[in-house]
C-alpha cells in the first residue's frame, strides 16, 4: 500500500525538502507541509483524506505531543496513521506512542529506514 496524500509536520525546511523528495520517489505522493502543530490542526480541520502524517515533536507554537493530544480529542487523526520523525528524548517518544503515534523514525535516518517504517505503518504492522 502506498500513501497518496501525506501531511508533514516539522519546523525544519530541510526536513520538509528531504521528506518531500522521498515521498515523491515513493509512488509520487502528494505532500502537504505544516511547520508546527497549530498549522497542522488547521489543515486537518479542512482536509480529512490524508493517508499518513509524519510528525516532529520539537516545534515552536504547538509541539508534537500537544498536537497529538488536541488532534486526538477532536477526532482529527483517528483514521490517519502517524509516524513520529524526531530526535526527541526517549521519554517524549514513548509519550507520543502512548498518545496515538504508531511508529518512530529517529533523525537522522537512512532512506531505507524511512521506506521500511512507512511500509510497516501503512500495512498495519505498527
C-alpha positions as CSV (number, residue, x, y, z in Angstrom):
1,X,0.0,0.0,0.0
2,X,1.4,3.4,-0.9
3,X,0.2,6.7,0.6
4,X,-1.4,9.1,-1.8
5,X,-1.5,12.1,0.4
6,X,0.9,12.9,3.3
7,X,1.0,15.7,5.9
8,X,4.5,16.5,7.0
9,X,4.6,18.5,10.3
10,X,8.1,19.8,11.1
11,X,9.6,23.2,11.7
12,X,12.6,22.5,9.5
13,X,12.5,23.4,5.9
14,X,15.4,21.0,5.2
15,X,13.3,18.1,6.7
16,X,10.4,19.1,4.5
17,X,12.6,19.1,1.4
18,X,14.1,15.7,2.2
19,X,10.8,14.0,3.1
20,X,9.0,15.7,0.2
21,X,11.7,14.3,-2.2
22,X,11.4,10.8,-0.6
23,X,7.6,10.7,-0.8
24,X,7.7,11.9,-4.4
25,X,10.0,8.9,-5.1
26,X,7.7,6.7,-3.1
27,X,5.0,6.4,-5.8
28,X,4.5,10.1,-6.4
29,X,2.7,11.1,-3.2
30,X,1.1,14.4,-2.8
31,X,2.7,16.2,0.2
32,X,1.2,19.0,2.3
33,X,3.5,20.9,4.6
34,X,2.8,22.3,8.1
35,X,5.6,24.0,10.1
36,X,4.1,23.5,13.6
37,X,1.2,21.6,15.2
38,X,-1.2,24.6,15.0
39,X,-0.8,24.8,11.2
40,X,-1.4,21.0,11.1
41,X,-4.6,21.2,13.1
42,X,-5.9,23.9,10.8
43,X,-5.1,21.8,7.7
44,X,-6.7,18.7,9.2
45,X,-9.9,20.6,10.0
46,X,-10.2,21.4,6.3
47,X,-8.9,18.2,4.7
48,X,-9.6,14.7,6.0
49,X,-8.2,12.5,3.3
50,X,-4.6,12.0,4.4
51,X,-3.1,8.6,4.3
52,X,-0.2,9.4,6.6
53,X,1.2,12.1,9.0
54,X,4.9,12.5,9.6
55,X,5.3,14.4,12.9
56,X,8.2,16.1,14.6
57,X,7.9,16.5,18.3
58,X,10.1,19.6,18.9
59,X,8.4,22.5,17.2
60,X,7.6,26.1,18.2
61,X,4.0,27.4,18.5
62,X,2.5,23.9,19.1
63,X,4.7,20.9,19.7
64,X,4.1,17.4,18.5
65,X,2.8,16.0,21.8
66,X,0.3,18.8,22.2
67,X,-0.7,18.3,18.6
68,X,-1.3,14.6,19.2
69,X,-3.4,15.4,22.3
70,X,-5.6,18.0,20.6
71,X,-6.0,16.2,17.3
72,X,-6.9,13.0,19.2
73,X,-9.5,14.9,21.3
74,X,-11.0,16.4,18.2
75,X,-11.0,13.1,16.3
76,X,-8.9,14.5,13.5
77,X,-6.4,11.7,13.4
78,X,-8.4,8.6,14.4
79,X,-8.1,7.1,10.8
80,X,-4.7,8.5,9.9
81,X,-1.5,6.7,11.0
82,X,1.2,8.9,12.4
83,X,4.9,8.4,12.3
84,X,7.0,10.4,14.7
85,X,10.2,11.7,13.0
86,X,12.2,13.3,15.7
87,X,15.4,13.4,17.7
88,X,13.4,13.8,20.9
89,X,14.4,12.0,24.1
90,X,13.2,8.5,24.9
91,X,10.5,9.7,27.4
92,X,9.0,12.1,24.9
93,X,9.0,9.5,22.2
94,X,7.2,7.0,24.5
95,X,4.6,9.6,25.4
96,X,4.0,10.2,21.7
97,X,3.5,6.5,21.1
98,X,1.1,6.3,24.0
99,X,-0.8,9.4,22.5
100,X,-1.6,7.8,19.2
101,X,1.6,7.7,17.1
102,X,2.2,4.3,15.5
103,X,6.0,4.4,14.9
104,X,9.2,6.3,15.4
105,X,11.8,7.3,12.8
106,X,14.8,8.8,14.6
107,X,16.6,11.7,12.9
108,X,18.9,11.4,11.2
109,X,17.6,8.4,9.3
110,X,18.6,6.4,6.2
111,X,16.3,6.3,3.1
112,X,15.9,2.5,3.6
113,X,14.8,3.0,7.2
114,X,12.3,5.6,6.0
115,X,10.7,3.3,3.5
116,X,10.7,0.4,5.9
117,X,8.9,2.3,8.6
118,X,6.3,3.8,6.2
119,X,5.6,0.4,4.7
120,X,5.1,-1.2,8.1
121,X,2.8,1.5,9.3
122,X,0.7,1.5,6.2
123,X,0.4,-2.3,6.2
124,X,-0.7,-2.3,9.8
125,X,2.3,-3.9,11.3
126,X,2.8,-1.0,13.6
